[in-house]
Protein backbone atom coordinates (compact mmCIF):
# COMPACT_ATOMS: atom_id res chain seq x y z
CA UNK A 1 0.00 0.00 0.00
CA UNK A 2 2.88 2.33 0.77
CA UNK A 3 4.28 1.79 -2.73
CA UNK A 4 0.90 2.62 -4.29
CA UNK A 5 0.68 5.88 -2.35
CA UNK A 6 4.32 6.71 -3.10
CA UNK A 7 3.76 6.28 -6.85
CA UNK A 8 0.62 8.41 -6.70
CA UNK A 9 2.36 11.17 -4.73
CA UNK A 10 5.34 11.03 -7.07
CA UNK A 11 2.99 11.56 -10.01
CA UNK A 12 1.27 14.50 -8.28
CA UNK A 13 4.67 16.09 -7.58
CA UNK A 14 5.44 16.30 -11.32
CA UNK A 15 5.47 19.82 -12.70
CA UNK A 16 2.75 19.23 -15.28
CA UNK A 17 0.68 16.56 -13.54
CA UNK A 18 -2.86 16.51 -14.91
CA UNK A 19 -4.82 13.62 -13.38
CA UNK A 20 -7.86 14.17 -15.60
CA UNK A 21 -5.93 14.34 -18.87
CA UNK A 22 -3.74 11.40 -17.84
CA UNK A 23 -6.72 9.24 -16.77
CA UNK A 24 -5.26 8.84 -13.28
CA UNK A 25 -7.60 7.05 -10.93
CA UNK A 26 -7.81 5.47 -7.54
CA UNK A 27 -10.94 3.47 -6.90
CA UNK A 28 -12.09 1.50 -3.95
CA UNK A 29 -15.36 -0.30 -3.54
CA UNK A 30 -16.85 -3.42 -2.05
CA UNK A 31 -18.10 -6.23 -4.26
CA UNK A 32 -20.22 -9.02 -2.84
CA UNK A 33 -18.92 -12.12 -4.62
CA UNK A 34 -19.06 -15.86 -4.19
CA UNK A 35 -15.81 -17.78 -4.60
CA UNK A 36 -16.90 -18.69 -8.14
CA UNK A 37 -17.68 -15.05 -8.98
CA UNK A 38 -14.37 -13.92 -7.47
CA UNK A 39 -12.46 -16.47 -9.54
CA UNK A 40 -14.30 -15.28 -12.65
CA UNK A 41 -13.47 -11.63 -11.89
CA UNK A 42 -9.79 -12.46 -11.34
CA UNK A 43 -9.75 -14.33 -14.65
CA UNK A 44 -11.41 -11.42 -16.50
CA UNK A 45 -8.97 -8.87 -15.07
CA UNK A 46 -6.04 -11.14 -15.87
CA UNK A 47 -7.25 -11.64 -19.44
CA UNK A 48 -7.66 -7.90 -19.95
CA UNK A 49 -4.13 -7.22 -18.71
CA UNK A 50 -2.57 -10.09 -20.67
CA UNK A 51 -4.20 -8.83 -23.87
CA UNK A 52 -2.19 -5.59 -23.56
CA UNK A 53 1.11 -6.75 -22.07
CA UNK A 54 2.87 -7.29 -25.40
CA UNK A 55 2.07 -3.80 -26.71
CA UNK A 56 5.24 -2.17 -28.00
CA UNK A 57 6.05 1.49 -27.40
CA UNK A 58 4.81 3.85 -30.11
CA UNK A 59 4.48 7.62 -30.38
CA UNK A 60 0.81 7.24 -29.40
CA UNK A 61 1.51 5.04 -26.33
CA UNK A 62 2.70 6.04 -22.88
CA UNK A 63 3.51 3.62 -20.08
CA UNK A 64 0.80 3.35 -17.41
CA UNK A 65 1.46 1.79 -14.03
CA UNK A 66 -1.41 -0.52 -13.09
CA UNK A 67 -1.61 -1.66 -9.49
CA UNK A 68 -4.49 -3.22 -7.65
CA UNK A 69 -5.08 -5.14 -4.49
CA UNK A 70 -7.83 -7.45 -3.38
CA UNK A 71 -8.59 -8.30 0.23
CA UNK A 72 -11.65 -9.69 2.00
CA UNK A 73 -13.67 -6.94 3.65
CA UNK A 74 -14.77 -7.17 7.26
CA UNK A 75 -18.40 -6.56 6.20
CA UNK A 76 -21.14 -8.92 7.28
CA UNK A 77 -20.85 -12.33 5.70
CA UNK A 78 -24.52 -12.49 4.74
CA UNK A 79 -26.61 -10.13 2.68
CA UNK A 80 -29.30 -8.13 4.39
CA UNK A 81 -32.63 -8.14 2.58
C-alpha positions in Angstrom: 0.0 0.0 0.0 2.9 2.3 0.8 4.3 1.8 -2.7 0.9 2.6 -4.3 0.7 5.9 -2.3 4.3 6.7 -3.1 3.8 6.3 -6.9 0.6 8.4 -6.7 2.4 11.2 -4.7 5.3 11.0 -7.1 3.0 11.6 -10.0 1.3 14.5 -8.3 4.7 16.1 -7.6 5.4 16.3 -11.3 5.5 19.8 -12.7 2.7 19.2 -15.3 0.7 16.6 -13.5 -2.9 16.5 -14.9 -4.8 13.6 -13.4 -7.9 14.2 -15.6 -5.9 14.3 -18.9 -3.7 11.4 -17.8 -6.7 9.2 -16.8 -5.3 8.8 -13.3 -7.6 7.1 -10.9 -7.8 5.5 -7.5 -10.9 3.5 -6.9 -12.1 1.5 -4.0 -15.4 -0.3 -3.5 -16.8 -3.4 -2.1 -18.1 -6.2 -4.3 -20.2 -9.0 -2.8 -18.9 -12.1 -4.6 -19.1 -15.9 -4.2 -15.8 -17.8 -4.6 -16.9 -18.7 -8.1 -17.7 -15.0 -9.0 -14.4 -13.9 -7.5 -12.5 -16.5 -9.5 -14.3 -15.3 -12.7 -13.5 -11.6 -11.9 -9.8 -12.5 -11.3 -9.7 -14.3 -14.7 -11.4 -11.4 -16.5 -9.0 -8.9 -15.1 -6.0 -11.1 -15.9 -7.2 -11.6 -19.4 -7.7 -7.9 -19.9 -4.1 -7.2 -18.7 -2.6 -10.1 -20.7 -4.2 -8.8 -23.9 -2.2 -5.6 -23.6 1.1 -6.8 -22.1 2.9 -7.3 -25.4 2.1 -3.8 -26.7 5.2 -2.2 -28.0 6.1 1.5 -27.4 4.8 3.9 -30.1 4.5 7.6 -30.4 0.8 7.2 -29.4 1.5 5.0 -26.3 2.7 6.0 -22.9 3.5 3.6 -20.1 0.8 3.3 -17.4 1.5 1.8 -14.0 -1.4 -0.5 -13.1 -1.6 -1.7 -9.5 -4.5 -3.2 -7.7 -5.1 -5.1 -4.5 -7.8 -7.4 -3.4 -8.6 -8.3 0.2 -11.6 -9.7 2.0 -13.7 -6.9 3.7 -14.8 -7.2 7.3 -18.4 -6.6 6.2 -21.1 -8.9 7.3 -20.8 -12.3 5.7 -24.5 -12.5 4.7 -26.6 -10.1 2.7 -29.3 -8.1 4.4 -32.6 -8.1 2.6 
